[in-house]
Amino acid sequence: MAWQYAAEGQEAFRGDAEALIRNGRIKKMISGFARRLQERRDELEWLYMELYDRRDMLDTLLERMGEAYRQREQSLRRLDAKREQDPNWFRSGKMLGMTMYTDLFAGNLPGLEKKLDYLTEQGITYLHLMPLLKMPHPDNDGGYAVEDLDQVAPTLGTNEDLSRLTAAMRRRGMSLCLDFVINHTADTHPWAMRAKAGEQEYIDRYICFDTPDIPREMEKTIPDVFPETAPGSFIYQEDMKKYVCSSFHPYQWDLNYRNPAVFNDMVCSMLHLANLGVEILRIDAVPYLWKEMGTSCRNLPKVHTIMRMIRLIIETVCPAVILKGEVVMAPKELAPYFGTQEKPECHLLYNASTMATQWSALASADVRQLKRQLDDLHSLPANCCFVNYLRCHDDIGWGLNEEFGRTIGIDPVAHKKYLYEFFEGSFPGSYARGERYNYNPATQDARTCGTTASLCGIEKGLCEGDESQVALGIQRDLMMHAAMMTMAGFPMLSSGDEIGQLNGYDYHDDPDRRNLHRTRFNWDNAARRKEPGTVQQRIWDGLRQLENIRCGEPCFGPEAWVTTWDTANRQVLALVRRTEGETLVGLFNFSGDIQTIHMDALEGNFTDLITGETGPCTHRQLGPYQYCLCRQSR
């Protein structure tokens, strides 16, 4: 079978880094690369041969790694050396991320470079640009169907534009994150086109079957990703007369990682982006990389073999670069994607599950599930580090801890229904303005779309001309951000949230409802951030206050110990951060009523960094959606 790529022949492995230098295969290789390769070669060889048993392909991979290093410019090599000395640079309390679409924010890459002053004013140190590599039109899934992994989309600029942008960002202390779509390509990718033309070498790069028997059997255990819009995991490709694995959309073909040619070429495309100055590679859909009959084709052991090899290669060629995995799974399934202290995989993961649980806490005014979620994350090993966020380019999927929910009297199906009805505004008394997405009538499951401001009630208040509603919506918005910024990990804003950007309803011309919150950045509204009393100014200044606290307080450093605390009140979340010399307590009222909390174990006086007031934390009242960050120095 094409997907079960057979090993063909072997060659003697031609040696370590020194041998490669001697035989001239890798020229101009300085000691840094040679040292790093020598330190990692044995493990990389063992993993590669265990998975592929192809010494000739391993030899080719090592040659291409050396060539990628040779092409790496001196400024990036200097950054490599600096970050080897400070491998936890991304855990600093000064890290502040933002995610955006280049075209929606500034038109193209040169336009974005001209807008860097705005991002500097916000304090951004980490910028995640949504997919910008060459893609087909119109079917590209927001750029996650990639036609060329080595080329910027012409509508957004050139590779040279990307390299200039990253250089300008480095001068400002910003790091660029780009998506790397590792699981699949567009069906217009050159590999797919050659597969359609009948070239067996390229058919073997995808997961293909001649008859529907095995695909239908596999679909019995593979959950649908998009049950409403793209049910099933295989399509029939007429040109090839084959059934092709397509986990996401029919125009996205899953790659066959049983084939070492796929692994080698995909890794080299990662190194190409690293040499253009990309410092964080966001690895898309990591759990899906390996497929086996009779399984969910998620989270299989060989996924971790692949990710560990990628980590070894990145550490060898470009150690300034880190890997961020997109793993939308329960907390107990997250830790393996970090690997271990001795054999790490991803540097960072998205904290998608806490995003959903935080919105659930807001809608229900009940933080018990959120507290349990955070406790589960805090119990993970110290090498686990998360990117926290309220909103991103995607929807909110209501993947809550159903087992724990039942223990506190929550019916999972009824609660999900409540949540998507609440946030679409159809539930009585709701202040939110979002929309339902990807409804599954069989399970009554659905997801939610909308910007932070619209989900928090600002849009409803503005539409109804009710300033009290607007003010309450702003308070919810800032409280949600404050809680997210206090959690372990570092925060990432969604572009537009810093000025309270609302939903954009012209998306209705497009069937993808997620475009409700993928709106063009409103620069006129951004200018109003400097006008006292505007929505934009109140949100901007509130976020800047939180961001400055994070930058200046030792308790937000990488060595801080973080835990939740019992407040004796299910409406109020407490987070405690501690270092040797300081304790910081964050209190967050998720309800619209005044709440009283009791925390008898926290003795002494604390200074509220939001209001400047000093007093005890043991007994305290919080107003509707109020948040406090209280510091006690020892």
N, C-alpha and C positions, 0 to 999 in steps of 0.2 A: 504494500500500500504506500501511496505517496507520502502520507503523513508519518508513517513509521520508516523514517529515512534509514536505509541500511548502510553500515560502515563498509567502505570499499578500500581495501589495501591499507598498508601502513608504510611510513617512512621512519627512519631513526630520527628522533628529536635532536635537532642540531643545536643543542646546548644552551648554556646560560648566557647572561648579558655579555661576558667577556668574549665568548666564542663568537657571538654575533658581531661584535666589534672587529674581531680579528679577520673574519671572512668578508668584511666590507659590506655586509647587508644593511647595517645601520651606521650611517656616517654622521660625523659631527655630534656624537652623543656624549654629553658631558657627564660627570660623575653622578649628579643628582638622579638622573634617569636610571643609570646603570645600577646605582645603589638600591633604588626603590624596586627595580625589576628583580635584582638578586634576592631581596628580602621576601618577595612575593611569588617568585617563579615556581617553587615547589608546590605550593598550594594551588596556584592557578593551573599548573600542568595536571595535577592530580584530579581536580574537579572537571577540567575539560576532557581528559581522557576517560573519566568515569562516565560522563554524559555522552560523549561522541566517539571515543576510541578512534580518533583521526589525528595522528601526529603530523601529517602533512598540513592539515588545516590549522593546527595549533602553531606550527612554524610560520605559516602565512600570517596568522593573527599577530604574532610577536613582531614580525617585520613591519606590519602596518602600524602597530603601536609606536615603534621606533620612528617611523616616517612622520607620524602625527606629532611626536615630540620635536623632531627636527624642524617642523614647520611652525612651531609655537613661538610667538614673538617674545622678545626679551622682557617687555613689561609684564606679560603674563607669567613668565618664568620667575620673575621677582615676586609676584603675588603668590605663586606656588611656594616659594621658599618661606615667605612670611607666614603663610597659613599652616605650613608644616610645623612651625613653632607655636601656633595658636589654633589648634584644630577645633576648638569650641567657639570660634569667633561668632558663629551664628546664634549662640545662646545668650548673647549680651542683652542686657535690659534696654540698650539703645536700638535694638532691632525693631523696625516698624515697617510692615509690608503693605503693599497695595496691589490689587489686581485690576486689570483693565483690558479692553480691546483697543488696539492701536488706532484703528480707523475711527472708532466712536469718540476717542479722546482727542486725537490731533490729526486725523486724516491719514498720515503715513509716518514712517520712521524719521525722516528729516523734520517733519512737523513736530513730532514728539520731542526730538532733541531741543527744539526751541522752547518747549514747555517745561523743561527741567527745573527752571527757577520756581515754578509753582509747587512742584513736588518737594523741592528743597525747603520751601517755606513750611510745608506740612511736616517735615522731618522724616520723609520716607528714606529708608536705607535699603529696601528690598522691593523691587518692582517686578511683578509677574505679568508679562504680556501674554494674552491669550493667543492661541495658535496663529502663527504668521508665516508658516512655510507654504510652499506652493500647493494649492488645493483646486479641485474641480469646482465648477459652478453649474447649477445652483446647489447640487447635493454634496455637501461637505460636512454636515453635522457641526457647524460652528468652527470649522477648521480641523476637526479631529478625523477627517478623512484626508490623508495627506498624499499628494501626487508626486512630490519630490522632497525627500528628507534633507537635502543638502542645499536647497535654494529658497530664498525669501520669495513670497508671493509678489509678483510684479506690481500689483495694485498698492502694495505697502512699501515697496522700495527694493533695494538690492542687498546683496551680502555685504558690500562695501558700506552701505548706509547703516547696517546693523553693527558692523565693526566700529564705525565712528561713534555710534550711539553708546555702545558699551564702554568705549574709551572715555567719552565725556562723563558717563555715569561714575566710572571709577574715580575720576578726579573729584567728584562730589561725595565720595564715600557711599555710593549706591551700587548694589549688586543686581544683575539682571537674571530673572528666572524665565525660562522658556519651557513649554511643553515638548516632551518627546513621546510621540505616539508609538509605543513599542509593540502593542498587541496586533495591530492590523495596518493595512494600507488602503488607500482608495482603490476602487476597481479600475481606475484610469492610471494607476501607477505603472511605470514601464515594466515591472515584473508581472503585474496582472495582465497587461496588454500582450506580453510575450507568452504568458500562459494561455490566454485566449487563442493565440495563434497556434497553439499546439506544441510549444517547446517544452519538453519534459523537464529540463533543468529548472524552469520557472514554475511549472505546475507543482514541482516538488517543494517550492517555497510556500505553498499554501496547504491547507488541510482539505484534501479532495477525495471523493469516493465516486466510483462508477455507478453504483446503484444506491437506492434510498434506504437499504436495509440498516446499515450501521448508523447513518444519521438519525433515522427515526428512533432507533434504540437509544442512542445517546441523548436525544431530546427528552426522553422519559425522565432523565435525572438532572438535566441542565435547566435551571430557572431562566425564564425570559427576562431580559433586561428592559425591553420596551414592549410589554404585552399588548398595549393598545395600538401602537403605531408600527411595530416591527416584531410580531410574534415569531417564535421559532429561532433556531440557531443555525440553520442551513438554508441555502438557496440552490436552485437548479440553474446552472450556467449553460445556456444553450450552445454557445460557441464551442465550449470544451466538452459538452455532453457529460458534465460531472456535477456532483453535489458539493458545494463549497461551504465551509464553515464561515458563518457570518454572525457573530454573537450580538452585534449592535444593530447596524442597519444593513440592508442588502448590498449597498455600495461600499461597505467596509469589510474586507476579507481578512480573516484571522491568519496570522503567519504561523508557519510550521517550525517551531523551535526544536524539533527533533533533527533538523537539518543544520549542520554547523555553518553552512554558507549564509544562512539567515542571521545567525548570531554574529558572525564576523562582520557582515556588512552593516548591521544595525549599530553595533558598537562603534564602528568607524564613523558612522554618521553622527553619533554622540560626540566623538572626539573632534569632528569638524566644527560642530556648534561651539564646543569649548574653546577652540582656537579662534572663533569669531568674538570671544569675550564673554560668552554666557557662563555665569558662575553657579547657577542652580538649574539642574535638569529635573523638571517635574515629570516623572515617569508615569505615564497614563495607564490605567487599567492593569496594574501589576498582577493582581490575583488570577488573571485569566490566561497567563502565558502558556500553561501546559494543559493538554487535554488528555483524558483517559476515560475509556469506556466504563460505565457503571458509576461514575462520580458526578459531582456537580460541576466539574472542570473549574473549580475555584480553589485557591489556597493549597495546591498540591505540592508535595515536597520538592519537586524539581524546579518549581518557581524560585525557591530559595537558592538552589544551586546556581541558577542563572543570575539572580541578583547579587550573590556573593562574588561571582566572577566579574560582573560589571563593576562592583566596588573595588576589587583588586586592580582592575585595569585603569579606572579613574585615578586611584591613589598613585599608580605608577606613572601615568602620563601627565596628569594635570591635577595635583592634589589641592589646588585652590578651589576646585569644583566640588559641590555637594549634590547628593541625590535626594529628591523629595518624592515619596511614593504616594500615588493616589490609591488608597486602600480603604474603600467605604465598607467597613466591616465592624462587628462588635468589638469592644475593647479586648476581650480574651483572644481575638484573632489578630490583633495588631502587633503584639510584641515580637512574634517571629519575623516580621518584616524589618525590624531593626537588627536582626541577628543577635549576636552576643558581644560582650565587651571585647573578647578575643577575636571574634570573626564577625565583624559588623556588616550589615547590608545597607539599608537606607539610613541617611543622616536624620531625615525629617519625615513625618507623615502628616497628612491633613487630619484635623480633628473634626471630621464630618458628623460623627455621632453626637458629640456635645453640642454642635450647632443645632441639631434637631431637638435635642432634649432641652436646650435653653429656650427655644421658642415654645415648646410644650409647657414649660414652667410659666412662661409669661401668659399664655392663653388660659391656663388653669389656676394661676396664682398659687401654685403648689411646687415647691422646690425639691420634694423628696426624691423624685427620680433623677433630677439633675445632681443632687448631692451624691446619690449612689453612683451615678455615672462618673463623677469626678473622683470618688473614692476608688473606683475600679482602675481609673487611669493612674492615680497616685501610687497604686500598688505595683505598677509595672517597674521593671528594672531602671536604674538610673540612666542608662544609655538611650532611653526612649524620650524623644523630644517632638513636640507637636506644633503645628501652625494652627492657631485658633482664629476663627472668623465667624461673623454673623451671617453674611451673605457672600455668594460667589457667583460665577457665571451660570451655575447650575440651579436646579430646583432644590427644595427642601424635601427629602424623603423621610418619612416618619418611621425610621428604624429604631424604635425604642426598646428598652429592656422589658419585654413582655412578661417574663417570668417574675421579675421583681415587681412589676406593676400589679400583677394579680395578688401579690402578698399584701399590698396596701389598698386593695379593693378596686383596682382599675381594670375594666374590661378592655382588652387590647383593640378589638374591632370597633367597639363603640367610641373609644377614646380617639382613634385615628380619624373616624368619621367626624367627630366633634372638631378636631384640629383643622382638617382641611375645609370644613364648613365655616369655622370661626375665621380663618385667615382669608377666605374668599369673601367674607362679609355677609354671608347668608344666615349665619346663626344669630338669633335674636340678641341684641345688645352688643354685637361685635363692633369694634372701632376700626378693624383692619380692612384693607382694600388690596386683596391679592386675587389669584385665580387658581382654579384646580387644574392639575396637569396629570396626564397618563393614568386616568381612572381605569381600574380593573374591576369589572362588574362581578367577576367570580369571587374575588376576595374582598370586595368593597374597599380596596386600598387605593390611594391616590397620593400625589405629591402636590406641593404648593409653589407657586411662583409669585414674585413681587419684590420690590426694593425694601430696604429696611425702613425707610421713612413711611412708605405706604402701609406696610404691615403693622407699624407702630401707631397708626392713627393720624399722622400729620396730614395725609391727603384728604381724609374724610373731613377733618376740621377745616382745612382750607376751602374745600368745595362747599361746605355749609356756612362759611364765613364765621365760624365760631372760634374765637381766640382762645377760650378756655380749653377747648378740645385740642387746638394746636399746641398750646403750652404743655398739656398733659402728654401729647404725642412726642414732643421733644424730650420731655423728662424720661419717658419709656425708652426712647432711642439712646439717650446718653447712659441710662442705667444699664441697658443691655451691653453697650460698648464697654462700660466700666467693668462689668463682671467678666466679660471676655478678655479684657486686657490684664486682669488680675490673675487669671488662671496660669498654671504652669505651661511654659512654652512662650511663643511670641505672637503678637497680633498681626492680622492682615485685614486691611480695610478693602471694601469694594468701591471702586472709583465712583464718585458721585455721592457716596454716603457721607462724606465729610461736609457736604453742603445740603444734605437732605433731599437728594434727587428723587423724584416721584416716578411711578410707573409710566411707561410710554405705550399708548393704546393704538398707535398706528401699526403695531405688529400684526394686527388682525389680518393684514394682507399676506401674512406668512403663517403656515400651519404650525410652526414651532412656538408654543405658548411661552417658552422660556425667554423669548425676545421681549416679553413684557418688561423685564428688568434689565435687558441688554439695550439700554437706551443711549442715544447720542449725548455726550457730555454737554451740559448747558453752561457755556462760558459767561453768558449774561448773568445767570444766577451766581456763578462763582465770584463775579465781581462784587456781588452784594454781601459777601462774607465780611466786608469792611464797613458795612452800614449798620450802625447800632439798632438793635431791636428786630432785625430781620431773622427769619428762620435760619438762613444760611449763617449769619453771624453767631447766633446762639449755639448752633451745633458745632461750627468750626472752633469757636473759642472753648466750648466744653470739651471737645476732643483734644485740643492742644493742651489744655490743663492736664488731662489724663496722660498724654504723651510725655509732657515735661516731668511729671511725677515719676513715670517709669524710667526715664533717662537718669534722673538724679538720685533715686533711692537705691541703696545697696540691696534691699530686699528683693529687687527685681533682677539681680545678677544671677549668673549661672549656678552659683553655689547655694542659692536659697532653698530651704526646705518648705514645701507647700502642702497644705492639707485643708480639708473642710473642717468646720466646727459646728457643734450643735447649738442652735439659737433658742431652742424650746418654742419654735414658731415655724410652721411649715410654709409660711409665706416669705420668709427671709433666709437668704443664703449667706453664710459666712465663710470666707476664705482667709486663712492665716498663712503669712509668709514670714520665715525667720532666717536670720543669719546669726553669727556669733554675737554681734553687737546691737541687733535691732529686731523688733517684732512689728509687723504691719498687719492690721486686720481690715479686711474689706467686708462691708455689710451692704446687702442689696435687697431692697424690698420689691418683690415681684408682684405686688398687689396694688390696687388703687385705693387702699384704705390705710389709715395710720396703724402701724404695727409696733408692738413692744417686744423687745428681745431680752433674754437673760443669758449671760455668759460668765458665770461666777468664777471660773478658773482664770480668767484674764484680769488679774489684779493690777492696780496702779492707774496712773493717768496716761491718756493718749492724746495726741494732737491730731485733729481732723485736717488732713491736707487739702480737703476741698473747701471747707469753710474757715479754717484757722482756729476753730474753737478747741479748748482743752478740757478734758474731763474723763471720767471712767468709761470703760466699755462694758462693764458687767451688766448694767441695766440701761436700756436706751430706747427711745422712741424714734421711729423713722416715718416721715411723711409718705404719701403715695409715690411709689416708684423712686424713692430717695436712695441714694448710694453714698457711702462714706468710705474713705481710706484713712485709717487712723494709725499713727506711728507711735511706738514707744521705744525710746532708746535706753539701753542699759549702760 
